[in-house]
Amino acid sequence: MSEKKRVCMICGKPSEVSICDSCKAQIQGEAIDKKQKIEREVRIGPEMEKEKKKKG
């Protein structure tokens, strides 16, 4: 019987774990970028409302 090869679920390269370290790092980086973008939008939104009220 041949042993089943283990590969990364993302890139398909040989790996002992289900997601290799490079793919894991890339996914985490993308998640952090998205989180930071959302946090910036949340901070900008209330500031814009304050400016609208001052003008109005």
C-alpha positions as CSV (number, residue, x, y, z in Angstrom):
1,M,0.0,0.0,0.0
2,S,1.2,3.5,-0.8
3,E,1.1,6.2,1.8
4,K,-1.2,9.1,1.0
5,K,0.7,12.3,0.2
6,R,-0.2,15.3,2.4
7,V,-0.5,18.7,0.7
8,C,-1.6,22.2,1.5
9,M,-5.3,22.7,0.9
10,I,-4.6,26.2,-0.5
11,C,-1.6,25.8,-2.9
12,G,-1.3,22.0,-3.2
13,K,2.4,21.9,-2.3
14,P,3.6,19.1,-0.1
15,S,3.0,20.0,3.6
16,E,2.7,18.1,6.9
17,V,-0.1,20.4,7.9
18,S,-3.4,21.2,6.2
19,I,-2.4,24.8,5.4
20,C,1.3,25.5,4.8
21,D,3.0,28.4,6.7
22,S,3.3,30.7,3.6
23,C,-0.4,30.3,2.8
24,K,-1.3,30.8,6.4
25,A,0.7,34.0,6.6
26,Q,-0.9,35.3,3.4
27,I,-4.4,34.6,4.6
28,Q,-3.7,36.2,8.0
29,G,-2.2,39.3,6.3
30,E,-5.3,39.7,4.1
31,A,-7.5,39.4,7.1
32,I,-5.6,42.1,9.0
33,D,-5.7,44.4,6.0
34,K,-9.4,44.0,5.7
35,K,-9.9,44.6,9.4
36,Q,-7.8,47.8,9.4
37,K,-9.8,49.1,6.3
38,I,-13.1,48.5,8.1
39,E,-11.8,50.2,11.3
40,R,-10.7,53.2,9.2
41,E,-14.1,53.5,7.6
42,V,-15.8,53.3,11.0
43,R,-13.6,56.1,12.3
44,I,-14.1,58.3,9.2
45,G,-17.9,57.8,9.1
46,P,-18.7,59.6,12.4
47,E,-16.2,62.4,11.6
48,M,-18.0,63.1,8.4
49,E,-21.4,63.2,10.2
50,K,-20.0,65.8,12.6
51,E,-18.8,68.0,9.7
52,K,-22.2,67.8,8.0
53,K,-23.9,68.9,11.2
54,K,-21.6,71.9,11.6
55,K,-22.2,73.0,8.0
56,G,-26.0,72.5,8.2
